[in-house]
């Protein structure tokens, strides 16, 4: 055996990174052809196999990770963004179906209640019923903005510290009282913060998941009503149609082109391009299929303004004065 390996041309092989995302190929040597094929399909590699430019600007680079963190601070960890996300998903759901708005809201409430009870009363990530199992098996619970476009803070760092592993910056410190103090107390201090951020991220992701599953229920109800005798393979086909409809209504952030995936994560790109890419065709389709519902949301801001004006002595001149005194970010949005 040693003689055979001594004749091996090592230049034809590449060693994959010791990264758990590489699965069974972790820390293994593979032929260069295999390595290139895997890499072209966006396989998960650490930067030890990358060039200097890729380490700085590539898909798994420092700047790309920084971009994801920046996006997370604007969305997941920006608390005012949570109700905005809720309203956005509600409008997407409501304008995508002919189900009355009050029934849509009831369906969302029931689905949110299931999600909450599964986590708080039963210690489950998702409810253990057929529709939720279908959603999870179809990848609907991982197609959210949170899962695909941002970095979430998890408890991994805390666990590593408890196992005695030091962060890179701690390794550079001399063995001193300060270093020992940081090693002793930082895991506990960071644990509370990480736990809080993790809960915030779960709520943001849960928002999208709840609406997507509610839409799935709505589509399944209509499809089964139209095909009451469906069983076996026919029923499975109907379920997949319902999954597709739900992912289109409540955006599936995995269903974008490779170019969009690049630009949304590139250090110099378009961080929120996925939403525009997915929203544009849905707005056109929903307007064509459900124009009355779409008109309701288009006119709602103007009706609210008129209603507020009617409640007091607030005429057109007062409104213009208020708009002129508004902050620049409001003026830029024409609100």
Secondary structure, DSSP 8 states (H G I E B T S, - for coil): -HHHHHT--GGGEEE--S-GGGGGGTT-EEEHHHHHHHHHTT----GGGS-HHHHHHSTTSHHHHHHHHHHHHHTTT-THHHHHHHHHHHHHHHHT-SS-HHHHHHHHHHHHHHHHHHHHTS--SS--SHHHHHHHHTTGGG-SHHHHHS----SHHHHHHHTT---HHHHTS-SSHHHHHHHHHHHHHHHHHHHHHHHHHHHHHHHHHHHHHHHHHHHHHHHHHH-TT--HHHHHHHHHHHHHHHHHHTT-TTSS-HHHHHHHHSSSS-TTHHHHHHHHHHHHHHHHH-HHHHHHHHHHHHHHHHHHHHTTT--HHHHHHHHHHS-HHHHHTT-
